[in-house]
Amino acid sequence: MTHTPGMHTWHEIMSQPEAWEHTIAELEVAMPRLCEVLTSRAYDQLIIIGCGSPYYLALHAAALIRPRRGVAVTAAPASALWLDADALLAADARTLVIALSRSGETTETVEALRVARAAGATTLGITNYPDRPIAALSDVSLVLPAGQEQSVAQTRAFTTLQLAAMACATLWNDDPLALGSWYPLCDVARRLLASSTIAMEHLGADGAISRIALLGAGPRYGLANELSLKLKEMSLSDAEPFHPLEYRHGPRALATTGTLVVGLLDPVRPAREQAVLADMAAQGAATLTIGEQAADIAFASDLPPLLHGPLYLLPGQLLAYHRARARGQDPDRPAHLGAVVRLAP
């Protein structure tokens, strides 16, 4: 079969609403197992790990978790736990390690779980593929097959793992938000994909844009990191994430003609972030805002803020895809990358 550049990535982006429906159903079935392990009062420390996109998902997930006295919550690259465990694992602490991995066999994540198990930590592994090493090293293993992909750059895999991370956060937070109320998210996603595709195609084809900044605070900072990675992987673009108000401190020097500044707006208090975008537009930068209301791309979902996370990613994924195609890149097969990183022993 002849490969059409981007064919897999396009399908994986556009099929996310259906993948989310399957994933929410899987999470409903898995909820009793997750409840057994995700009890914040049973631990002194929670460490969420991943590599590449799953590390940025760990940043997102950790920011969704409400602080509790006496419980430390950390997001870290899996390599940090593997190679410098003493810096992360508190002595004599009751520790839960959540490992996020599309493939379930990334070397750093596998080795980090070995270290965690040897230190007496409880482990929860979440992946898209069954019968992989992470499952054998996890006290509780969750497999979400709807996120499986053929592309190297993660899109559908990321958002299905994201739904699981969101479910973990609700359990940790003792949040009563029932998974049955998550299904409308899939309909909003369908509408958002349909309504933003043309705008993202036009923006992606804009050859005047030479650099892209992605601004996100709180849980959206991890998502800004993820979208910057998508733009790097798919389209070989110069893209960097920032906290919104930090962008005024130094980085704004680059926000002139040729720069696109994308704001992932706070759903509750967007005014300060919108002001940053306005300042950058006054300097000559192009801007794009994504959020629940009063944004260039508005969800208008009427869903709780917890559920907005995956929606921010859809326009950004489309932008990365269309920018890659406009620049002659194949989003399915980014240069110098593979779907799994395996390191020699």
C-alpha positions as a Markdown table, in Angstrom:
| # | Residue | x | y | z |
|---|---|---|---|---|
| 1 | Met | 0.0 | 0.0 | 0.0 |
| 2 | Thr | 1.4 | 3.4 | -1.0 |
| 3 | His | 1.9 | 5.7 | 2.0 |
| 4 | Thr | 0.3 | 9.1 | 1.8 |
| 5 | Pro | 2.2 | 11.6 | 4.0 |
| 6 | Gly | 0.3 | 12.3 | 7.1 |
| 7 | Met | -2.5 | 9.8 | 6.5 |
| 8 | His | -2.1 | 8.1 | 9.9 |
| 9 | Thr | -1.7 | 11.3 | 11.9 |
| 10 | Trp | -4.8 | 12.8 | 10.3 |
| 11 | His | -6.9 | 9.8 | 11.1 |
| 12 | Glu | -5.6 | 9.6 | 14.6 |
| 13 | Ile | -6.4 | 13.3 | 15.3 |
| 14 | Met | -9.9 | 13.2 | 13.8 |
| 15 | Ser | -10.8 | 9.8 | 15.4 |
| 16 | Gln | -10.2 | 11.1 | 19.0 |
| 17 | Pro | -13.9 | 11.6 | 19.9 |
| 18 | Glu | -14.6 | 8.0 | 19.2 |
| 19 | Ala | -11.4 | 6.9 | 21.0 |
| 20 | Trp | -12.5 | 9.0 | 24.0 |
| 21 | Glu | -15.8 | 7.3 | 24.2 |
| 22 | His | -14.2 | 3.9 | 24.3 |
| 23 | Thr | -11.7 | 5.1 | 26.8 |
| 24 | Ile | -14.3 | 6.5 | 29.2 |
| 25 | Ala | -16.1 | 3.2 | 29.0 |
| 26 | Glu | -12.8 | 1.4 | 29.8 |
| 27 | Leu | -12.2 | 3.7 | 32.8 |
| 28 | Glu | -15.7 | 3.0 | 34.1 |
| 29 | Val | -14.9 | -0.7 | 34.2 |
| 30 | Ala | -11.4 | 0.0 | 35.7 |
| 31 | Met | -12.7 | 2.3 | 38.4 |
| 32 | Pro | -12.9 | -0.2 | 41.3 |
| 33 | Arg | -9.2 | -1.2 | 40.7 |
| 34 | Leu | -8.2 | 2.5 | 40.5 |
| 35 | Cys | -10.1 | 3.2 | 43.7 |
| 36 | Glu | -8.1 | 0.6 | 45.5 |
| 37 | Val | -4.8 | 2.2 | 44.8 |
| 38 | Leu | -5.6 | 5.9 | 44.4 |
| 39 | Thr | -6.4 | 6.8 | 48.0 |
| 40 | Ser | -4.3 | 9.9 | 48.9 |
| 41 | Arg | -4.6 | 9.2 | 52.6 |
| 42 | Ala | -2.6 | 5.9 | 52.1 |
| 43 | Tyr | 0.5 | 7.8 | 50.9 |
| 44 | Asp | 3.0 | 10.4 | 51.9 |
| 45 | Gln | 4.2 | 11.0 | 48.3 |
| 46 | Leu | 2.9 | 10.7 | 44.7 |
| 47 | Ile | 5.3 | 10.7 | 41.8 |
| 48 | Ile | 4.0 | 10.8 | 38.2 |
| 49 | Ile | 6.5 | 9.9 | 35.6 |
| 50 | Gly | 6.8 | 9.6 | 31.8 |
| 51 | Cys | 9.1 | 10.3 | 28.9 |
| 52 | Gly | 8.5 | 12.8 | 26.1 |
| 53 | Ser | 4.8 | 13.5 | 25.7 |
| 54 | Pro | 3.9 | 11.4 | 28.8 |
| 55 | Tyr | 6.2 | 13.5 | 30.9 |
| 56 | Tyr | 4.3 | 16.6 | 29.8 |
| 57 | Leu | 1.1 | 14.7 | 30.6 |
| 58 | Ala | 2.6 | 14.1 | 34.1 |
| 59 | Leu | 3.1 | 17.9 | 34.5 |
| 60 | His | -0.6 | 18.4 | 33.5 |
| 61 | Ala | -1.8 | 15.6 | 35.9 |
| 62 | Ala | 0.2 | 16.8 | 38.9 |
| 63 | Ala | -1.2 | 20.3 | 38.4 |
| 64 | Leu | -4.8 | 18.9 | 38.5 |
| 65 | Ile | -4.2 | 17.4 | 42.0 |
| 66 | Arg | -5.2 | 19.5 | 45.0 |
| 67 | Pro | -2.5 | 20.0 | 47.6 |
| 68 | Arg | -2.9 | 17.9 | 50.8 |
| 69 | Arg | -1.0 | 18.5 | 54.0 |
| 70 | Gly | 1.8 | 16.0 | 54.3 |
| 71 | Val | 1.5 | 14.6 | 50.8 |
| 72 | Ala | 4.1 | 15.7 | 48.2 |
| 73 | Val | 3.1 | 15.5 | 44.5 |
| 74 | Thr | 5.8 | 15.5 | 41.9 |
| 75 | Ala | 5.9 | 15.2 | 38.1 |
| 76 | Ala | 9.3 | 14.0 | 36.8 |
| 77 | Pro | 10.9 | 12.5 | 33.8 |
| 78 | Ala | 11.2 | 8.8 | 34.2 |
| 79 | Ser | 15.0 | 9.0 | 33.7 |
| 80 | Ala | 15.2 | 11.2 | 36.9 |
| 81 | Leu | 13.7 | 8.4 | 39.0 |
| 82 | Trp | 15.8 | 5.8 | 37.3 |
| 83 | Leu | 19.2 | 7.6 | 37.5 |
| 84 | Asp | 18.8 | 9.7 | 40.7 |
| 85 | Ala | 16.1 | 8.0 | 42.8 |
| 86 | Asp | 17.4 | 9.5 | 46.1 |
| 87 | Ala | 16.5 | 13.0 | 44.8 |
| 88 | Leu | 12.8 | 11.9 | 44.4 |
| 89 | Leu | 12.1 | 9.0 | 46.8 |
| 90 | Ala | 11.7 | 10.3 | 50.3 |
| 91 | Ala | 13.2 | 8.0 | 52.9 |
| 92 | Asp | 10.6 | 5.9 | 54.7 |
| 93 | Ala | 7.8 | 7.5 | 52.8 |
| 94 | Arg | 4.7 | 5.6 | 51.6 |
| 95 | Thr | 5.0 | 6.3 | 47.9 |
| 96 | Leu | 2.8 | 5.8 | 44.9 |
| 97 | Val | 4.4 | 6.0 | 41.4 |
| 98 | Ile | 2.1 | 6.5 | 38.4 |
| 99 | Ala | 3.9 | 5.6 | 35.1 |
| 100 | Leu | 2.5 | 6.9 | 31.9 |
| 101 | Ser | 3.6 | 5.4 | 28.6 |
| 102 | Arg | 2.1 | 5.0 | 25.2 |
| 103 | Ser | 4.1 | 1.9 | 24.3 |
| 104 | Gly | 4.6 | 0.4 | 27.8 |
| 105 | Glu | 8.2 | -0.4 | 27.0 |
| 106 | Thr | 10.2 | 2.8 | 27.0 |
| 107 | Thr | 13.5 | 2.0 | 28.7 |
| 108 | Glu | 13.6 | 4.8 | 31.1 |
| 109 | Thr | 10.1 | 4.2 | 32.3 |
| 110 | Val | 10.6 | 0.5 | 32.7 |
| 111 | Glu | 13.9 | 1.0 | 34.7 |
| 112 | Ala | 12.2 | 3.7 | 36.8 |
| 113 | Leu | 9.5 | 1.3 | 37.8 |
| 114 | Arg | 12.1 | -1.3 | 38.7 |
| 115 | Val | 13.8 | 1.2 | 41.0 |
| 116 | Ala | 10.4 | 2.2 | 42.5 |
| 117 | Arg | 9.4 | -1.4 | 43.2 |
| 118 | Ala | 12.8 | -2.1 | 44.8 |
| 119 | Ala | 12.3 | 0.9 | 47.1 |
| 120 | Gly | 8.9 | -0.4 | 48.2 |
| 121 | Ala | 6.7 | 2.0 | 46.3 |
| 122 | Thr | 3.3 | 1.1 | 45.0 |
| 123 | Thr | 3.1 | 1.3 | 41.2 |
| 124 | Leu | 0.4 | 2.1 | 38.8 |
| 125 | Gly | 1.1 | 1.7 | 35.1 |
| 126 | Ile | -1.1 | 3.3 | 32.3 |
| 127 | Thr | -0.4 | 2.5 | 28.7 |
| 128 | Asn | -2.1 | 1.9 | 25.4 |
| 129 | Tyr | -0.7 | -1.6 | 24.7 |
| 130 | Pro | -1.2 | -4.9 | 26.5 |
| 131 | Asp | 1.5 | -7.4 | 27.6 |
| 132 | Arg | 4.3 | -4.9 | 27.8 |
| 133 | Pro | 7.0 | -4.7 | 30.5 |
| 134 | Ile | 5.3 | -1.8 | 32.4 |
| 135 | Ala | 2.3 | -4.1 | 33.1 |
| 136 | Ala | 4.6 | -6.7 | 34.8 |
| 137 | Leu | 6.2 | -4.0 | 36.9 |
| 138 | Ser | 3.0 | -2.4 | 38.1 |
| 139 | Asp | 0.9 | -3.4 | 41.1 |
| 140 | Val | -2.1 | -2.1 | 39.1 |
| 141 | Ser | -2.0 | -1.9 | 35.3 |
| 142 | Leu | -4.4 | 0.0 | 33.1 |
| 143 | Val | -4.4 | -0.6 | 29.3 |
| 144 | Leu | -6.3 | 1.8 | 27.0 |
| 145 | Pro | -6.2 | 0.2 | 23.5 |
| 146 | Ala | -8.3 | 3.0 | 21.8 |
| 147 | Gly | -5.2 | 5.2 | 21.9 |
| 148 | Gln | -3.0 | 2.9 | 19.9 |
| 149 | Glu | -1.3 | 4.7 | 16.9 |
| 150 | Gln | 0.7 | 4.1 | 13.8 |
| 151 | Ser | 2.3 | 7.6 | 13.8 |
| 152 | Val | 5.4 | 8.5 | 15.7 |
| 153 | Ala | 4.1 | 11.7 | 17.2 |
| 154 | Gln | 1.5 | 11.1 | 19.8 |
| 155 | Thr | -2.0 | 12.6 | 19.4 |
| 156 | Arg | -4.7 | 10.1 | 20.1 |
| 157 | Ala | -2.5 | 8.2 | 22.5 |
| 158 | Phe | -1.8 | 11.3 | 24.5 |
| 159 | Thr | -5.4 | 12.3 | 25.0 |
| 160 | Thr | -6.6 | 8.8 | 25.9 |
| 161 | Leu | -3.8 | 8.6 | 28.5 |
| 162 | Gln | -4.9 | 12.1 | 29.5 |
| 163 | Leu | -8.4 | 11.0 | 30.3 |
| 164 | Ala | -7.0 | 8.3 | 32.6 |
| 165 | Ala | -4.7 | 10.8 | 34.3 |
| 166 | Met | -7.8 | 13.1 | 34.8 |
| 167 | Ala | -9.7 | 10.1 | 36.3 |
| 168 | Cys | -6.7 | 9.5 | 38.7 |
| 169 | Ala | -6.8 | 13.1 | 39.7 |
| 170 | Thr | -10.5 | 13.0 | 40.5 |
| 171 | Leu | -10.0 | 10.0 | 42.7 |
| 172 | Trp | -7.0 | 11.5 | 44.5 |
| 173 | Asn | -9.0 | 14.7 | 45.1 |
| 174 | Asp | -12.1 | 12.8 | 46.3 |
| 175 | Asp | -13.9 | 14.6 | 43.5 |
| 176 | Pro | -17.5 | 13.3 | 43.0 |
| 177 | Leu | -17.4 | 14.0 | 39.2 |
| 178 | Ala | -18.8 | 10.8 | 37.7 |
| 179 | Leu | -17.3 | 9.3 | 34.6 |
| 180 | Gly | -20.8 | 9.1 | 33.1 |
| 181 | Ser | -20.8 | 12.8 | 32.9 |
| 182 | Trp | -17.7 | 12.9 | 30.7 |
| 183 | Tyr | -19.3 | 11.5 | 27.5 |
| 184 | Pro | -20.5 | 15.0 | 26.3 |
| 185 | Leu | -16.8 | 15.9 | 26.0 |
| 186 | Cys | -16.7 | 13.7 | 22.9 |
| 187 | Asp | -19.5 | 15.6 | 21.2 |
| 188 | Val | -17.8 | 18.9 | 22.0 |
| 189 | Ala | -14.6 | 17.5 | 20.5 |
| 190 | Arg | -16.4 | 16.5 | 17.2 |
| 191 | Arg | -17.7 | 20.0 | 16.9 |
| 192 | Leu | -14.4 | 21.6 | 17.7 |
| 193 | Leu | -12.5 | 19.5 | 15.2 |
| 194 | Ala | -15.0 | 20.4 | 12.5 |
| 195 | Ser | -15.0 | 24.1 | 13.3 |
| 196 | Ser | -11.3 | 24.7 | 13.7 |
| 197 | Thr | -9.8 | 22.6 | 10.8 |
| 198 | Ile | -10.0 | 25.3 | 8.1 |
| 199 | Ala | -8.6 | 28.0 | 10.4 |
| 200 | Met | -5.7 | 25.8 | 11.5 |
| 201 | Glu | -5.0 | 24.8 | 7.8 |
| 202 | His | -4.7 | 28.5 | 6.9 |
| 203 | Leu | -2.6 | 29.3 | 9.9 |
| 204 | Gly | -0.4 | 26.3 | 9.3 |
| 205 | Ala | 0.3 | 27.4 | 5.7 |
| 206 | Asp | 1.4 | 30.9 | 6.8 |
| 207 | Gly | 5.0 | 30.9 | 5.7 |
| 208 | Ala | 5.6 | 34.2 | 7.4 |
| 209 | Ile | 5.5 | 32.5 | 10.8 |
| 210 | Ser | 9.1 | 31.5 | 11.8 |
| 211 | Arg | 8.7 | 30.8 | 15.5 |
| 212 | Ile | 5.8 | 29.9 | 17.8 |
| 213 | Ala | 5.4 | 30.4 | 21.5 |
| 214 | Leu | 2.7 | 28.5 | 23.5 |
| 215 | Leu | 1.5 | 30.0 | 26.8 |
| 216 | Gly | -0.2 | 28.0 | 29.5 |
| 217 | Ala | -0.5 | 28.2 | 33.3 |
| 218 | Gly | -1.3 | 25.6 | 35.9 |
| 219 | Pro | -2.5 | 22.4 | 34.2 |
| 220 | Arg | -2.2 | 24.1 | 30.8 |
| 221 | Tyr | 1.6 | 24.5 | 31.2 |
| 222 | Gly | 2.1 | 20.8 | 30.6 |
| 223 | Leu | -0.2 | 21.1 | 27.5 |
| 224 | Ala | 1.8 | 24.0 | 26.2 |
| 225 | Asn | 4.8 | 21.8 | 26.5 |
| 226 | Glu | 3.1 | 19.0 | 24.6 |
| 227 | Leu | 1.9 | 21.2 | 21.8 |
| 228 | Ser | 5.3 | 22.7 | 21.4 |
| 229 | Leu | 6.6 | 19.2 | 21.1 |
| 230 | Lys | 4.0 | 18.3 | 18.4 |
| 231 | Leu | 5.1 | 21.4 | 16.4 |
| 232 | Lys | 8.8 | 20.3 | 16.7 |
| 233 | Glu | 8.2 | 16.7 | 15.8 |
| 234 | Met | 5.7 | 17.0 | 13.0 |
| 235 | Ser | 6.8 | 20.2 | 11.3 |
| 236 | Leu | 10.4 | 20.8 | 12.5 |
| 237 | Ser | 9.2 | 24.2 | 13.8 |
| 238 | Asp | 10.9 | 26.5 | 16.4 |
| 239 | Ala | 8.3 | 26.3 | 19.1 |
| 240 | Glu | 8.7 | 26.9 | 22.9 |
| 241 | Pro | 6.3 | 26.8 | 25.9 |
| 242 | Phe | 6.1 | 29.5 | 28.6 |
| 243 | His | 4.0 | 30.4 | 31.6 |
| 244 | Pro | 1.8 | 33.3 | 30.3 |
| 245 | Leu | 3.0 | 36.2 | 32.5 |
| 246 | Glu | 6.6 | 35.0 | 32.3 |
| 247 | Tyr | 6.5 | 35.6 | 28.6 |
| 248 | Arg | 6.7 | 39.3 | 29.3 |
| 249 | His | 10.1 | 38.8 | 31.0 |
| 250 | Gly | 12.6 | 38.6 | 28.3 |
| 251 | Pro | 11.0 | 36.2 | 25.8 |
| 252 | Arg | 8.7 | 39.1 | 24.6 |
| 253 | Ala | 11.8 | 40.4 | 22.7 |
| 254 | Leu | 11.1 | 37.8 | 20.1 |
| 255 | Ala | 7.4 | 38.6 | 19.8 |
| 256 | Thr | 7.5 | 40.6 | 16.6 |
| 257 | Thr | 6.6 | 40.0 | 13.0 |
| 258 | Gly | 7.2 | 36.3 | 12.2 |
| 259 | Thr | 6.2 | 35.1 | 15.7 |
| 260 | Leu | 2.9 | 33.4 | 16.5 |
| 261 | Val | 1.9 | 33.5 | 20.2 |
| 262 | Val | -0.7 | 30.9 | 21.2 |
| 263 | Gly | -2.5 | 31.3 | 24.5 |
| 264 | Leu | -4.2 | 28.4 | 26.3 |
| 265 | Leu | -6.5 | 30.5 | 28.3 |
| 266 | Asp | -7.6 | 30.0 | 32.0 |
| 267 | Pro | -11.3 | 29.0 | 31.9 |
| 268 | Val | -12.0 | 31.0 | 35.0 |
| 269 | Arg | -9.7 | 34.0 | 35.1 |
| 270 | Pro | -8.5 | 34.6 | 31.5 |
| 271 | Ala | -8.1 | 38.4 | 31.7 |
| 272 | Arg | -4.4 | 38.6 | 32.8 |
| 273 | Glu | -3.5 | 36.1 | 30.1 |
| 274 | Gln | -5.5 | 37.8 | 27.4 |
| 275 | Ala | -3.6 | 41.0 | 28.3 |
| 276 | Val | -0.3 | 39.3 | 27.6 |
| 277 | Leu | -1.6 | 38.3 | 24.1 |
| 278 | Ala | -2.7 | 41.9 | 23.5 |
| 279 | Asp | 0.7 | 43.2 | 24.4 |
| 280 | Met | 2.4 | 40.8 | 22.0 |
| 281 | Ala | 0.0 | 41.7 | 19.2 |
| 282 | Ala | 0.8 | 45.4 | 19.7 |
| 283 | Gln | 4.5 | 44.4 | 19.1 |
| 284 | Gly | 3.6 | 42.9 | 15.7 |
| 285 | Ala | 3.2 | 39.2 | 16.7 |
| 286 | Ala | 0.4 | 37.1 | 15.4 |
| 287 | Thr | -1.8 | 35.7 | 18.2 |
| 288 | Leu | -4.2 | 32.8 | 18.7 |
| 289 | Thr | -6.3 | 32.2 | 21.8 |
| 290 | Ile | -7.9 | 28.8 | 22.7 |
| 291 | Gly | -10.3 | 28.5 | 25.6 |
| 292 | Glu | -13.8 | 28.0 | 26.8 |
| 293 | Gln | -15.2 | 31.5 | 26.0 |
| 294 | Ala | -14.0 | 34.8 | 24.5 |
| 295 | Ala | -11.2 | 33.1 | 22.5 |
| 296 | Asp | -10.4 | 32.8 | 18.8 |
| 297 | Ile | -11.2 | 29.1 | 19.1 |
| 298 | Ala | -13.8 | 28.7 | 21.8 |
| 299 | Phe | -15.1 | 25.4 | 23.2 |
| 300 | Ala | -18.4 | 26.8 | 24.4 |
| 301 | Ser | -18.7 | 23.4 | 26.1 |
| 302 | Asp | -20.4 | 24.3 | 29.5 |
| 303 | Leu | -18.4 | 21.5 | 30.9 |
| 304 | Pro | -16.4 | 21.6 | 34.2 |
| 305 | Pro | -12.9 | 23.0 | 33.8 |
| 306 | Leu | -11.3 | 19.6 | 34.6 |
| 307 | Leu | -12.7 | 18.3 | 31.3 |
| 308 | His | -11.3 | 21.1 | 29.2 |
| 309 | Gly | -7.8 | 19.7 | 29.1 |
| 310 | Pro | -8.1 | 17.5 | 26.0 |
| 311 | Leu | -10.0 | 20.2 | 24.1 |
| 312 | Tyr | -7.0 | 22.6 | 24.2 |
| 313 | Leu | -4.9 | 20.0 | 22.3 |
| 314 | Leu | -7.2 | 19.5 | 19.3 |
| 315 | Pro | -6.6 | 22.8 | 17.5 |
| 316 | Gly | -2.9 | 22.6 | 18.3 |
| 317 | Gln | -2.6 | 19.1 | 16.9 |
| 318 | Leu | -4.3 | 20.3 | 13.7 |
| 319 | Leu | -2.0 | 23.3 | 13.5 |
| 320 | Ala | 1.1 | 21.0 | 13.8 |
| 321 | Tyr | -0.3 | 18.7 | 11.2 |
| 322 | His | -1.1 | 21.4 | 8.6 |
| 323 | Arg | 2.1 | 23.2 | 9.2 |
| 324 | Ala | 4.0 | 20.0 | 8.6 |
| 325 | Arg | 2.2 | 19.4 | 5.3 |
| 326 | Ala | 2.7 | 23.0 | 4.2 |
| 327 | Arg | 6.5 | 22.6 | 4.9 |
| 328 | Gly | 6.7 | 19.4 | 3.0 |
| 329 | Gln | 7.1 | 17.2 | 6.1 |
| 330 | Asp | 5.4 | 13.8 | 6.7 |
| 331 | Pro | 3.7 | 14.1 | 10.2 |
| 332 | Asp | 3.6 | 10.3 | 10.3 |
| 333 | Arg | 7.4 | 9.9 | 10.1 |
| 334 | Pro | 9.2 | 12.8 | 11.8 |
| 335 | Ala | 12.9 | 13.0 | 11.0 |
| 336 | His | 15.3 | 11.2 | 13.3 |
| 337 | Leu | 12.5 | 9.9 | 15.6 |
| 338 | Gly | 11.0 | 6.5 | 16.5 |
| 339 | Ala | 7.8 | 5.5 | 18.2 |
| 340 | Val | 9.7 | 3.9 | 21.2 |
| 341 | Val | 13.0 | 4.8 | 22.8 |
| 342 | Arg | 14.9 | 1.7 | 23.7 |
| 343 | Leu | 18.3 | 2.2 | 25.3 |
| 344 | Ala | 21.1 | -0.4 | 25.4 |
| 345 | Pro | 21.8 | -1.9 | 28.8 |
